[in-house]
Amino acid sequence: MECGDQGRFANANNILSQHARFLLERDEAEKIVSDTRDQVGKWYDIVRACGVSENDAEIIRGAFIYPEFSF
């Protein structure tokens, strides 16, 4: 899904670049991105609590943790 000026590139700046398209003020969009990042940041504890092995958690780490997702 294209979500910003850079198409499907998954980073906060790209997502925020089209905040008006989603009828959001910049500060509202930044709050949503920040809240989402905070929730996704809990991924490891959640998957481990659900019984995902350490090895499997490491395999999927790249889906949740990558340096490009910042602003």
CHARMM-style PDB file with segment names, atoms N, HN, CA, C and O in Angstrom:
ATOM      1  N   MET     1       0.834  -1.163   0.000  1.00  0.00      PROA
ATOM      2  CA  MET     1       0.000   0.000   0.000  1.00  0.00      PROA
ATOM      3  C   MET     1       0.891   1.242   0.000  1.00  0.00      PROA
ATOM      4  O   MET     1       1.771   1.379   0.850  1.00  0.00      PROA
ATOM      5  N   GLU     2       0.669   2.119  -0.925  1.00  0.00      PROA
ATOM      6  HN  GLU     2      -0.045   2.008  -1.615  1.00  0.00      PROA
ATOM      7  CA  GLU     2       1.396   3.378  -0.929  1.00  0.00      PROA
ATOM      8  C   GLU     2       0.816   4.285   0.142  1.00  0.00      PROA
ATOM      9  O   GLU     2      -0.398   4.466   0.233  1.00  0.00      PROA
ATOM     10  N   CYS     3       1.697   4.848   0.949  1.00  0.00      PROA
ATOM     11  HN  CYS     3       2.683   4.701   0.875  1.00  0.00      PROA
ATOM     12  CA  CYS     3       1.212   5.649   2.074  1.00  0.00      PROA
ATOM     13  C   CYS     3       1.860   7.017   2.154  1.00  0.00      PROA
ATOM     14  O   CYS     3       1.530   7.798   3.046  1.00  0.00      PROA
ATOM     15  N   GLY     4       2.766   7.328   1.251  1.00  0.00      PROA
ATOM     16  HN  GLY     4       3.035   6.693   0.526  1.00  0.00      PROA
ATOM     17  CA  GLY     4       3.436   8.619   1.328  1.00  0.00      PROA
ATOM     18  C   GLY     4       4.115   8.992   0.035  1.00  0.00      PROA
ATOM     19  O   GLY     4       3.968   8.304  -0.975  1.00  0.00      PROA
ATOM     20  N   ASP     5       4.856  10.077   0.063  1.00  0.00      PROA
ATOM     21  HN  ASP     5       4.975  10.636   0.884  1.00  0.00      PROA
ATOM     22  CA  ASP     5       5.558  10.576  -1.118  1.00  0.00      PROA
ATOM     23  C   ASP     5       6.544   9.564  -1.687  1.00  0.00      PROA
ATOM     24  O   ASP     5       6.830   9.586  -2.884  1.00  0.00      PROA
ATOM     25  N   GLN     6       7.063   8.681  -0.847  1.00  0.00      PROA
ATOM     26  HN  GLN     6       6.830   8.663   0.125  1.00  0.00      PROA
ATOM     27  CA  GLN     6       8.028   7.667  -1.275  1.00  0.00      PROA
ATOM     28  C   GLN     6       7.368   6.310  -1.498  1.00  0.00      PROA
ATOM     29  O   GLN     6       8.032   5.277  -1.412  1.00  0.00      PROA
ATOM     30  N   GLY     7       6.084   6.304  -1.779  1.00  0.00      PROA
ATOM     31  HN  GLY     7       5.545   7.143  -1.848  1.00  0.00      PROA
ATOM     32  CA  GLY     7       5.381   5.055  -2.056  1.00  0.00      PROA
ATOM     33  C   GLY     7       5.218   4.188  -0.828  1.00  0.00      PROA
ATOM     34  O   GLY     7       4.702   4.632   0.197  1.00  0.00      PROA
ATOM     35  N   ARG     8       5.668   2.929  -0.940  1.00  0.00      PROA
ATOM     36  HN  ARG     8       6.087   2.568  -1.773  1.00  0.00      PROA
ATOM     37  CA  ARG     8       5.475   1.946   0.123  1.00  0.00      PROA
ATOM     38  C   ARG     8       6.602   1.927   1.143  1.00  0.00      PROA
ATOM     39  O   ARG     8       6.587   1.091   2.046  1.00  0.00      PROA
ATOM     40  N   PHE     9       7.578   2.821   1.031  1.00  0.00      PROA
ATOM     41  HN  PHE     9       7.590   3.500   0.298  1.00  0.00      PROA
ATOM     42  CA  PHE     9       8.718   2.841   1.946  1.00  0.00      PROA
ATOM     43  C   PHE     9       8.220   3.053   3.375  1.00  0.00      PROA
ATOM     44  O   PHE     9       7.594   4.068   3.682  1.00  0.00      PROA
ATOM     45  N   ALA    10       8.503   2.093   4.233  1.00  0.00      PROA
ATOM     46  HN  ALA    10       9.012   1.269   3.984  1.00  0.00      PROA
ATOM     47  CA  ALA    10       7.942   2.092   5.593  1.00  0.00      PROA
ATOM     48  C   ALA    10       8.825   2.864   6.562  1.00  0.00      PROA
ATOM     49  O   ALA    10       9.610   2.277   7.307  1.00  0.00      PROA
ATOM     50  N   ASN    11       8.688   4.170   6.544  1.00  0.00      PROA
ATOM     51  HN  ASN    11       8.050   4.646   5.939  1.00  0.00      PROA
ATOM     52  CA  ASN    11       9.332   4.961   7.580  1.00  0.00      PROA
ATOM     53  C   ASN    11       8.404   6.108   7.955  1.00  0.00      PROA
ATOM     54  O   ASN    11       7.502   6.473   7.200  1.00  0.00      PROA
ATOM     55  N   ALA    12       8.638   6.656   9.110  1.00  0.00      PROA
ATOM     56  HN  ALA    12       9.370   6.360   9.723  1.00  0.00      PROA
ATOM     57  CA  ALA    12       7.727   7.663   9.651  1.00  0.00      PROA
ATOM     58  C   ALA    12       7.653   8.898   8.766  1.00  0.00      PROA
ATOM     59  O   ALA    12       6.568   9.445   8.567  1.00  0.00      PROA
ATOM     60  N   ASN    13       8.779   9.349   8.231  1.00  0.00      PROA
ATOM     61  HN  ASN    13       9.661   8.905   8.393  1.00  0.00      PROA
ATOM     62  CA  ASN    13       8.746  10.544   7.386  1.00  0.00      PROA
ATOM     63  C   ASN    13       7.884  10.334   6.148  1.00  0.00      PROA
ATOM     64  O   ASN    13       7.164  11.241   5.729  1.00  0.00      PROA
ATOM     65  N   ASN    14       7.953   9.154   5.566  1.00  0.00      PROA
ATOM     66  HN  ASN    14       8.538   8.417   5.906  1.00  0.00      PROA
ATOM     67  CA  ASN    14       7.112   8.862   4.404  1.00  0.00      PROA
ATOM     68  C   ASN    14       5.639   8.848   4.796  1.00  0.00      PROA
ATOM     69  O   ASN    14       4.800   9.435   4.112  1.00  0.00      PROA
ATOM     70  N   ILE    15       5.339   8.191   5.874  1.00  0.00      PROA
ATOM     71  HN  ILE    15       6.020   7.714   6.430  1.00  0.00      PROA
ATOM     72  CA  ILE    15       3.945   8.134   6.333  1.00  0.00      PROA
ATOM     73  C   ILE    15       3.429   9.539   6.628  1.00  0.00      PROA
ATOM     74  O   ILE    15       2.313   9.891   6.246  1.00  0.00      PROA
ATOM     75  N   LEU    16       4.239  10.330   7.304  1.00  0.00      PROA
ATOM     76  HN  LEU    16       5.145  10.044   7.614  1.00  0.00      PROA
ATOM     77  CA  LEU    16       3.812  11.683   7.680  1.00  0.00      PROA
ATOM     78  C   LEU    16       3.711  12.628   6.488  1.00  0.00      PROA
ATOM     79  O   LEU    16       3.019  13.644   6.564  1.00  0.00      PROA
ATOM     80  N   SER    17       4.385  12.310   5.399  1.00  0.00      PROA
ATOM     81  HN  SER    17       4.947  11.485   5.338  1.00  0.00      PROA
ATOM     82  CA  SER    17       4.379  13.202   4.233  1.00  0.00      PROA
ATOM     83  C   SER    17       2.992  13.382   3.628  1.00  0.00      PROA
ATOM     84  O   SER    17       2.748  14.358   2.918  1.00  0.00      PROA
ATOM     85  N   GLN    18       2.097  12.466   3.898  1.00  0.00      PROA
ATOM     86  HN  GLN    18       2.295  11.674   4.474  1.00  0.00      PROA
ATOM     87  CA  GLN    18       0.751  12.537   3.336  1.00  0.00      PROA
ATOM     88  C   GLN    18      -0.330  12.665   4.402  1.00  0.00      PROA
ATOM     89  O   GLN    18      -1.462  12.231   4.188  1.00  0.00      PROA
ATOM     90  N   HSD    19       0.003  13.254   5.544  1.00  0.00      PROA
ATOM     91  HN  HSD    19       0.923  13.606   5.718  1.00  0.00      PROA
ATOM     92  CA  HSD    19      -0.962  13.358   6.639  1.00  0.00      PROA
ATOM     93  C   HSD    19      -2.246  14.060   6.207  1.00  0.00      PROA
ATOM     94  O   HSD    19      -3.330  13.663   6.635  1.00  0.00      PROA
ATOM     95  N   ALA    20      -2.153  15.070   5.390  1.00  0.00      PROA
ATOM     96  HN  ALA    20      -1.272  15.392   5.043  1.00  0.00      PROA
ATOM     97  CA  ALA    20      -3.351  15.811   4.965  1.00  0.00      PROA
ATOM     98  C   ALA    20      -4.279  14.935   4.127  1.00  0.00      PROA
ATOM     99  O   ALA    20      -5.498  15.098   4.182  1.00  0.00      PROA
ATOM    100  N   ARG    21      -3.726  14.025   3.369  1.00  0.00      PROA
ATOM    101  HN  ARG    21      -2.736  13.893   3.324  1.00  0.00      PROA
ATOM    102  CA  ARG    21      -4.522  13.090   2.563  1.00  0.00      PROA
ATOM    103  C   ARG    21      -5.462  12.260   3.443  1.00  0.00      PROA
ATOM    104  O   ARG    21      -6.531  11.831   3.006  1.00  0.00      PROA
ATOM    105  N   PHE    22      -5.043  12.049   4.670  1.00  0.00      PROA
ATOM    106  HN  PHE    22      -4.176  12.398   5.024  1.00  0.00      PROA
ATOM    107  CA  PHE    22      -5.831  11.278   5.621  1.00  0.00      PROA
ATOM    108  C   PHE    22      -6.600  12.185   6.584  1.00  0.00      PROA
ATOM    109  O   PHE    22      -7.097  11.744   7.620  1.00  0.00      PROA
ATOM    110  N   LEU    23      -6.682  13.476   6.206  1.00  0.00      PROA
ATOM    111  HN  LEU    23      -6.278  13.834   5.364  1.00  0.00      PROA
ATOM    112  CA  LEU    23      -7.437  14.478   6.961  1.00  0.00      PROA
ATOM    113  C   LEU    23      -6.917  14.644   8.384  1.00  0.00      PROA
ATOM    114  O   LEU    23      -7.691  14.820   9.326  1.00  0.00      PROA
ATOM    115  N   LEU    24      -5.592  14.585   8.527  1.00  0.00      PROA
ATOM    116  HN  LEU    24      -4.964  14.442   7.762  1.00  0.00      PROA
ATOM    117  CA  LEU    24      -4.949  14.739   9.823  1.00  0.00      PROA
ATOM    118  C   LEU    24      -4.022  15.942   9.810  1.00  0.00      PROA
ATOM    119  O   LEU    24      -3.341  16.206   8.819  1.00  0.00      PROA
ATOM    120  N   GLU    25      -4.005  16.662  10.911  1.00  0.00      PROA
ATOM    121  HN  GLU    25      -4.558  16.448  11.716  1.00  0.00      PROA
ATOM    122  CA  GLU    25      -2.986  17.693  11.103  1.00  0.00      PROA
ATOM    123  C   GLU    25      -1.666  16.976  11.371  1.00  0.00      PROA
ATOM    124  O   GLU    25      -1.657  15.826  11.808  1.00  0.00      PROA
ATOM    125  N   ARG    26      -0.559  17.653  11.110  1.00  0.00      PROA
ATOM    126  HN  ARG    26      -0.566  18.588  10.755  1.00  0.00      PROA
ATOM    127  CA  ARG    26       0.758  17.029  11.275  1.00  0.00      PROA
ATOM    128  C   ARG    26       0.942  16.483  12.697  1.00  0.00      PROA
ATOM    129  O   ARG    26       1.423  15.363  12.871  1.00  0.00      PROA
ATOM    130  N   ASP    27       0.562  17.266  13.710  1.00  0.00      PROA
ATOM    131  HN  ASP    27       0.171  18.175  13.569  1.00  0.00      PROA
ATOM    132  CA  ASP    27       0.760  16.808  15.091  1.00  0.00      PROA
ATOM    133  C   ASP    27      -0.108  15.593  15.416  1.00  0.00      PROA
ATOM    134  O   ASP    27       0.299  14.731  16.195  1.00  0.00      PROA
ATOM    135  N   GLU    28      -1.294  15.521  14.825  1.00  0.00      PROA
ATOM    136  HN  GLU    28      -1.625  16.221  14.192  1.00  0.00      PROA
ATOM    137  CA  GLU    28      -2.145  14.340  15.035  1.00  0.00      PROA
ATOM    138  C   GLU    28      -1.498  13.099  14.422  1.00  0.00      PROA
ATOM    139  O   GLU    28      -1.476  12.030  15.032  1.00  0.00      PROA
ATOM    140  N   ALA    29      -0.974  13.259  13.212  1.00  0.00      PROA
ATOM    141  HN  ALA    29      -0.992  14.127  12.717  1.00  0.00      PROA
ATOM    142  CA  ALA    29      -0.320  12.143  12.531  1.00  0.00      PROA
ATOM    143  C   ALA    29       0.930  11.695  13.287  1.00  0.00      PROA
ATOM    144  O   ALA    29       1.185  10.497  13.412  1.00  0.00      PROA
ATOM    145  N   GLU    30       1.707  12.652  13.789  1.00  0.00      PROA
ATOM    146  HN  GLU    30       1.500  13.625  13.687  1.00  0.00      PROA
ATOM    147  CA  GLU    30       2.897  12.303  14.564  1.00  0.00      PROA
ATOM    148  C   GLU    30       2.528  11.521  15.818  1.00  0.00      PROA
ATOM    149  O   GLU    30       3.242  10.593  16.199  1.00  0.00      PROA
ATOM    150  N   LYS    31       1.440  11.877  16.452  1.00  0.00      PROA
ATOM    151  HN  LYS    31       0.860  12.631  16.143  1.00  0.00      PROA
ATOM    152  CA  LYS    31       0.979  11.161  17.659  1.00  0.00      PROA
ATOM    153  C   LYS    31       0.601   9.726  17.311  1.00  0.00      PROA
ATOM    154  O   LYS    31       0.944   8.796  18.041  1.00  0.00      PROA
ATOM    155  N   ILE    32      -0.100   9.548  16.205  1.00  0.00      PROA
ATOM    156  HN  ILE    32      -0.378  10.304  15.612  1.00  0.00      PROA
ATOM    157  CA  ILE    32      -0.490   8.195  15.780  1.00  0.00      PROA
ATOM    158  C   ILE    32       0.751   7.356  15.492  1.00  0.00      PROA
ATOM    159  O   ILE    32       0.840   6.203  15.915  1.00  0.00      PROA
ATOM    160  N   VAL    33       1.701   7.933  14.778  1.00  0.00      PROA
ATOM    161  HN  VAL    33       1.629   8.870  14.434  1.00  0.00      PROA
ATOM    162  CA  VAL    33       2.939   7.205  14.465  1.00  0.00      PROA
ATOM    163  C   VAL    33       3.690   6.865  15.751  1.00  0.00      PROA
ATOM    164  O   VAL    33       4.176   5.746  15.911  1.00  0.00      PROA
ATOM    165  N   SER    34       3.782   7.814  16.652  1.00  0.00      PROA
ATOM    166  HN  SER    34       3.386   8.723  16.522  1.00  0.00      PROA
ATOM    167  CA  SER    34       4.474   7.589  17.915  1.00  0.00      PROA
ATOM    168  C   SER    34       3.790   6.504  18.745  1.00  0.00      PROA
ATOM    169  O   SER    34       4.454   5.614  19.278  1.00  0.00      PROA
ATOM    170  N   ASP    35       2.479   6.577  18.853  1.00  0.00      PROA
ATOM    171  HN  ASP    35       1.939   7.299  18.420  1.00  0.00      PROA
ATOM    172  CA  ASP    35       1.728   5.569  19.608  1.00  0.00      PROA
ATOM    173  C   ASP    35       1.888   4.189  18.984  1.00  0.00      PROA
ATOM    174  O   ASP    35       2.043   3.193  19.690  1.00  0.00      PROA
ATOM    175  N   THR    36       1.850   4.138  17.668  1.00  0.00      PROA
ATOM    176  HN  THR    36       1.725   4.947  17.094  1.00  0.00      PROA
ATOM    177  CA  THR    36       2.008   2.855  16.969  1.00  0.00      PROA
ATOM    178  C   THR    36       3.398   2.287  17.217  1.00  0.00      PROA
ATOM    179  O   THR    36       3.555   1.097  17.490  1.00  0.00      PROA
ATOM    180  N   ARG    37       4.410   3.153  17.120  1.00  0.00      PROA
ATOM    181  HN  ARG    37       4.283   4.120  16.898  1.00  0.00      PROA
ATOM    182  CA  ARG    37       5.786   2.705  17.371  1.00  0.00      PROA
ATOM    183  C   ARG    37       5.927   2.176  18.800  1.00  0.00      PROA
ATOM    184  O   ARG    37       6.606   1.174  19.025  1.00  0.00      PROA
ATOM    185  N   ASP    38       5.291   2.843  19.762  1.00  0.00      PROA
ATOM    186  HN  ASP    38       4.740   3.657  19.579  1.00  0.00      PROA
ATOM    187  CA  ASP    38       5.353   2.385  21.152  1.00  0.00      PROA
ATOM    188  C   ASP    38       4.723   1.002  21.300  1.00  0.00      PROA
ATOM    189  O   ASP    38       5.254   0.148  22.010  1.00  0.00      PROA
ATOM    190  N   GLN    39       3.607   0.784  20.639  1.00  0.00      PROA
ATOM    191  HN  GLN    39       3.175   1.478  20.062  1.00  0.00      PROA
ATOM    192  CA  GLN    39       2.933  -0.513  20.734  1.00  0.00      PROA
ATOM    193  C   GLN    39       3.723  -1.607  20.020  1.00  0.00      PROA
ATOM    194  O   GLN    39       3.889  -2.706  20.550  1.00  0.00      PROA
ATOM    195  N   VAL    40       4.206  -1.304  18.822  1.00  0.00      PROA
ATOM    196  HN  VAL    40       4.071  -0.412  18.392  1.00  0.00      PROA
ATOM    197  CA  VAL    40       4.988  -2.292  18.073  1.00  0.00      PROA
ATOM    198  C   VAL    40       6.282  -2.607  18.815  1.00  0.00      PROA
ATOM    199  O   VAL    40       6.815  -3.710  18.701  1.00  0.00      PROA
ATOM    200  N   GLY    41       6.785  -1.639  19.573  1.00  0.00      PROA
ATOM    201  HN  GLY    41       6.351  -0.742  19.666  1.00  0.00      PROA
ATOM    202  CA  GLY    41       8.001  -1.858  20.349  1.00  0.00      PROA
ATOM    203  C   GLY    41       7.864  -2.950  21.400  1.00  0.00      PROA
ATOM    204  O   GLY    41       8.867  -3.431  21.927  1.00  0.00      PROA
ATOM    205  N   LYS    42       6.658  -3.337  21.704  1.00  0.00      PROA
ATOM    206  HN  LYS    42       5.843  -2.946  21.275  1.00  0.00      PROA
ATOM    207  CA  LYS    42       6.399  -4.391  22.690  1.00  0.00      PROA
ATOM    208  C   LYS    42       6.312  -5.771  22.041  1.00  0.00      PROA
ATOM    209  O   LYS    42       6.002  -6.757  22.710  1.00  0.00      PROA
ATOM    210  N   TRP    43       6.586  -5.838  20.742  1.00  0.00      PROA
ATOM    211  HN  TRP    43       6.839  -5.037  20.199  1.00  0.00      PROA
ATOM    212  CA  TRP    43       6.392  -7.070  19.993  1.00  0.00      PROA
ATOM    213  C   TRP    43       7.102  -8.266  20.619  1.00  0.00      PROA
ATOM    214  O   TRP    43       6.521  -9.348  20.709  1.00  0.00      PROA
ATOM    215  N   TYR    44       8.352  -8.088  21.054  1.00  0.00      PROA
ATOM    216  HN  TYR    44       8.824  -7.209  20.981  1.00  0.00      PROA
ATOM    217  CA  TYR    44       9.140  -9.221  21.533  1.00  0.00      PROA
ATOM    218  C   TYR    44       8.510  -9.862  22.766  1.00  0.00      PROA
ATOM    219  O   TYR    44       8.361 -11.082  22.830  1.00  0.00      PROA
ATOM    220  N   ASP    45       8.147  -9.049  23.729  1.00  0.00      PROA
ATOM    221  HN  ASP    45       8.269  -8.057  23.677  1.00  0.00      PROA
ATOM    222  CA  ASP    45       7.529  -9.583  24.940  1.00  0.00      PROA
ATOM    223  C   ASP    45       6.213 -10.291  24.624  1.00  0.00      PROA
ATOM    224  O   ASP    45       5.889 -11.314  25.227  1.00  0.00      PROA
ATOM    225  N   ILE    46       5.474  -9.748  23.689  1.00  0.00      PROA
ATOM    226  HN  ILE    46       5.738  -8.917  23.199  1.00  0.00      PROA
ATOM    227  CA  ILE    46       4.183 -10.336  23.327  1.00  0.00      PROA
ATOM    228  C   ILE    46       4.367 -11.686  22.652  1.00  0.00      PROA
ATOM    229  O   ILE    46       3.711 -12.660  23.022  1.00  0.00      PROA
ATOM    230  N   VAL    47       5.264 -11.753  21.650  1.00  0.00      PROA
ATOM    231  HN  VAL    47       5.797 -10.962  21.349  1.00  0.00      PROA
ATOM    232  CA  VAL    47       5.418 -13.035  20.958  1.00  0.00      PROA
ATOM    233  C   VAL    47       5.997 -14.101  21.879  1.00  0.00      PROA
ATOM    234  O   VAL    47       5.615 -15.268  21.792  1.00  0.00      PROA
ATOM    235  N   ARG    48       6.912 -13.712  22.758  1.00  0.00      PROA
ATOM    236  HN  ARG    48       7.222 -12.764  22.829  1.00  0.00      PROA
ATOM    237  CA  ARG    48       7.467 -14.685  23.700  1.00  0.00      PROA
ATOM    238  C   ARG    48       6.402 -15.165  24.675  1.00  0.00      PROA
ATOM    239  O   ARG    48       6.360 -16.349  25.009  1.00  0.00      PROA
ATOM    240  N   ALA    49       5.535 -14.255  25.141  1.00  0.00      PROA
ATOM    241  HN  ALA    49       5.569 -13.293  24.871  1.00  0.00      PROA
ATOM    242  CA  ALA    49       4.455 -14.632  26.059  1.00  0.00      PROA
ATOM    243  C   ALA    49       3.452 -15.561  25.373  1.00  0.00      PROA
ATOM    244  O   ALA    49       2.770 -16.343  26.035  1.00  0.00      PROA
ATOM    245  N   CYS    50       3.367 -15.471  24.054  1.00  0.00      PROA
ATOM    246  HN  CYS    50       3.921 -14.835  23.517  1.00  0.00      PROA
ATOM    247  CA  CYS    50       2.449 -16.329  23.293  1.00  0.00      PROA
ATOM    248  C   CYS    50       3.089 -17.659  22.904  1.00  0.00      PROA
ATOM    249  O   CYS    50       2.479 -18.464  22.201  1.00  0.00      PROA
ATOM    250  N   GLY    51       4.315 -17.886  23.360  1.00  0.00      PROA
ATOM    251  HN  GLY    51       4.811 -17.231  23.931  1.00  0.00      PROA
ATOM    252  CA  GLY    51       4.951 -19.171  23.135  1.00  0.00      PROA
ATOM    253  C   GLY    51       5.873 -19.249  21.933  1.00  0.00      PROA
ATOM    254  O   GLY    51       6.341 -20.336  21.592  1.00  0.00      PROA
ATOM    255  N   VAL    52       6.147 -18.128  21.282  1.00  0.00      PROA
ATOM    256  HN  VAL    52       5.767 -17.246  21.559  1.00  0.00      PROA
ATOM    257  CA  VAL    52       7.082 -18.134  20.150  1.00  0.00      PROA
ATOM    258  C   VAL    52       8.489 -18.352  20.707  1.00  0.00      PROA
ATOM    259  O   VAL    52       8.888 -17.719  21.685  1.00  0.00      PROA
ATOM    260  N   SER    53       9.225 -19.250  20.074  1.00  0.00      PROA
ATOM    261  HN  SER    53       8.900 -19.764  19.280  1.00  0.00      PROA
ATOM    262  CA  SER    53      10.572 -19.561  20.558  1.00  0.00      PROA
ATOM    263  C   SER    53      11.511 -18.375  20.346  1.00  0.00      PROA
ATOM    264  O   SER    53      11.254 -17.494  19.525  1.00  0.00      PROA
ATOM    265  N   GLU    54      12.595 -18.378  21.103  1.00  0.00      PROA
ATOM    266  HN  GLU    54      12.803 -19.094  21.770  1.00  0.00      PROA
ATOM    267  CA  GLU    54      13.636 -17.352  20.962  1.00  0.00      PROA
ATOM    268  C   GLU    54      14.146 -17.312  19.525  1.00  0.00      PROA
ATOM    269  O   GLU    54      14.307 -16.239  18.944  1.00  0.00      PROA
ATOM    270  N   ASN    55      14.395 -18.475  18.964  1.00  0.00      PROA
ATOM    271  HN  ASN    55      14.264 -19.347  19.436  1.00  0.00      PROA
ATOM    272  CA  ASN    55      14.902 -18.565  17.593  1.00  0.00      PROA
ATOM    273  C   ASN    55      13.908 -17.966  16.602  1.00  0.00      PROA
ATOM    274  O   ASN    55      14.294 -17.181  15.736  1.00  0.00      PROA
ATOM    275  N   ASP    56      12.639 -18.328  16.720  1.00  0.00      PROA
ATOM    276  HN  ASP    56      12.325 -18.966  17.424  1.00  0.00      PROA
ATOM    277  CA  ASP    56      11.633 -17.796  15.807  1.00  0.00      PROA
ATOM    278  C   ASP    56      11.433 -16.293  16.003  1.00  0.00      PROA
ATOM    279  O   ASP    56      11.190 -15.572  15.036  1.00  0.00      PROA
ATOM    280  N   ALA    57      11.532 -15.825  17.224  1.00  0.00      PROA
ATOM    281  HN  ALA    57      11.729 -16.412  18.010  1.00  0.00      PROA
ATOM    282  CA  ALA    57      11.428 -14.388  17.486  1.00  0.00      PROA
ATOM    283  C   ALA    57      12.563 -13.647  16.778  1.00  0.00      PROA
ATOM    284  O   ALA    57      12.349 -12.570  16.222  1.00  0.00      PROA
ATOM    285  N   GLU    58      13.753 -14.213  16.796  1.00  0.00      PROA
ATOM    286  HN  GLU    58      13.926 -15.088  17.247  1.00  0.00      PROA
ATOM    287  CA  GLU    58      14.881 -13.579  16.109  1.00  0.00      PROA
ATOM    288  C   GLU    58      14.676 -13.582  14.597  1.00  0.00      PROA
ATOM    289  O   GLU    58      15.072 -12.638  13.914  1.00  0.00      PROA
ATOM    290  N   ILE    59      14.066 -14.626  14.082  1.00  0.00      PROA
ATOM    291  HN  ILE    59      13.744 -15.393  14.637  1.00  0.00      PROA
ATOM    292  CA  ILE    59      13.811 -14.706  12.640  1.00  0.00      PROA
ATOM    293  C   ILE    59      12.868 -13.587  12.187  1.00  0.00      PROA
ATOM    294  O   ILE    59      13.050 -13.023  11.108  1.00  0.00      PROA
ATOM    295  N   ILE    60      11.873 -13.268  12.997  1.00  0.00      PROA
ATOM    296  HN  ILE    60      11.724 -13.726  13.873  1.00  0.00      PROA
ATOM    297  CA  ILE    60      10.895 -12.245  12.597  1.00  0.00      PROA
ATOM    298  C   ILE    60      11.252 -10.840  13.080  1.00  0.00      PROA
ATOM    299  O   ILE    60      10.521  -9.891  12.796  1.00  0.00      PROA
ATOM    300  N   ARG    61      12.353 -10.691  13.799  1.00  0.00      PROA
ATOM    301  HN  ARG    61      12.947 -11.462  14.030  1.00  0.00      PROA
ATOM    302  CA  ARG    61      12.758  -9.397  14.360  1.00  0.00      PROA
ATOM    303  C   ARG    61      12.745  -8.280  13.310  1.00  0.00      PROA
ATOM    304  O   ARG    61      12.301  -7.171  13.609  1.00  0.00      PROA
ATOM    305  N   GLY    62      13.218  -8.544  12.098  1.00  0.00      PROA
ATOM    306  HN  GLY    62      13.578  -9.445  11.856  1.00  0.00      PROA
ATOM    307  CA  GLY    62      13.299  -7.526  11.054  1.00  0.00      PROA
ATOM    308  C   GLY    62      11.955  -6.943  10.654  1.00  0.00      PROA
ATOM    309  O   GLY    62      11.902  -5.854  10.082  1.00  0.00      PROA
ATOM    310  N   ALA    63      10.875  -7.643  10.943  1.00  0.00      PROA
ATOM    311  HN  ALA    63      10.918  -8.527  11.408  1.00  0.00      PROA
ATOM    312  CA  ALA    63       9.542  -7.114  10.636  1.00  0.00      PROA
ATOM    313  C   ALA    63       9.131  -6.033  11.632  1.00  0.00      PROA
ATOM    314  O   ALA    63       8.212  -5.258  11.364  1.00  0.00      PROA
ATOM    315  N   PHE    64       9.798  -5.981  12.767  1.00  0.00      PROA
ATOM    316  HN  PHE    64      10.544  -6.610  12.984  1.00  0.00      PROA
ATOM    317  CA  PHE    64       9.420  -5.051  13.832  1.00  0.00      PROA
ATOM    318  C   PHE    64      10.491  -4.014  14.150  1.00  0.00      PROA
ATOM    319  O   PHE    64      10.169  -2.904  14.573  1.00  0.00      PROA
ATOM    320  N   ILE    65      11.743  -4.359  13.954  1.00  0.00      PROA
ATOM    321  HN  ILE    65      12.004  -5.261  13.611  1.00  0.00      PROA
ATOM    322  CA  ILE    65      12.844  -3.487  14.336  1.00  0.00      PROA
ATOM    323  C   ILE    65      13.700  -3.192  13.109  1.00  0.00      PROA
ATOM    324  O   ILE    65      14.332  -4.090  12.553  1.00  0.00      PROA
ATOM    325  N   TYR    66      13.715  -1.937  12.695  1.00  0.00      PROA
ATOM    326  HN  TYR    66      13.202  -1.207  13.147  1.00  0.00      PROA
ATOM    327  CA  TYR    66      14.611  -1.521  11.638  1.00  0.00      PROA
ATOM    328  C   TYR    66      14.854  -0.022  11.775  1.00  0.00      PROA
ATOM    329  O   TYR    66      13.940   0.724  12.125  1.00  0.00      PROA
ATOM    330  N   PRO    67      16.062   0.416  11.506  1.00  0.00      PROA
ATOM    331  CA  PRO    67      16.444   1.804  11.793  1.00  0.00      PROA
ATOM    332  C   PRO    67      15.718   2.853  10.980  1.00  0.00      PROA
ATOM    333  O   PRO    67      15.647   4.006  11.406  1.00  0.00      PROA
ATOM    334  N   GLU    68      15.176   2.498   9.824  1.00  0.00      PROA
ATOM    335  HN  GLU    68      15.234   1.562   9.478  1.00  0.00      PROA
ATOM    336  CA  GLU    68      14.527   3.485   8.983  1.00  0.00      PROA
ATOM    337  C   GLU    68      13.238   4.024   9.597  1.00  0.00      PROA
ATOM    338  O   GLU    68      12.766   5.088   9.196  1.00  0.00      PROA
ATOM    339  N   PHE    69      12.661   3.306  10.565  1.00  0.00      PROA
ATOM    340  HN  PHE    69      13.044   2.441  10.890  1.00  0.00      PROA
ATOM    341  CA  PHE    69      11.406   3.753  11.138  1.00  0.00      PROA
ATOM    342  C   PHE    69      11.655   4.697  12.297  1.00  0.00      PROA
ATOM    343  O   PHE    69      11.590   4.319  13.467  1.00  0.00      PROA
ATOM    344  N   SER    70      11.938   5.918  11.941  1.00  0.00      PROA
ATOM    345  HN  SER    70      11.990   6.226  10.991  1.00  0.00      PROA
ATOM    346  CA  SER    70      12.154   6.960  12.944  1.00  0.00      PROA
ATOM    347  C   SER    70      11.837   8.304  12.316  1.00  0.00      PROA
ATOM    348  O   SER    70      11.743   8.426  11.095  1.00  0.00      PROA
ATOM    349  N   PHE    71      11.676   9.294  13.148  1.00  0.00      PROA
ATOM    350  HN  PHE    71      11.753   9.195  14.141  1.00  0.00      PROA
ATOM    351  CA  PHE    71      11.506  10.676  12.658  1.00  0.00      PROA
ATOM    352  C   PHE    71      11.963  11.642  13.714  1.00  0.00      PROA
ATOM    353  OT1 PHE    71      11.905  12.854  13.507  1.00  0.00      PROA
TER     354      PHE     71
END
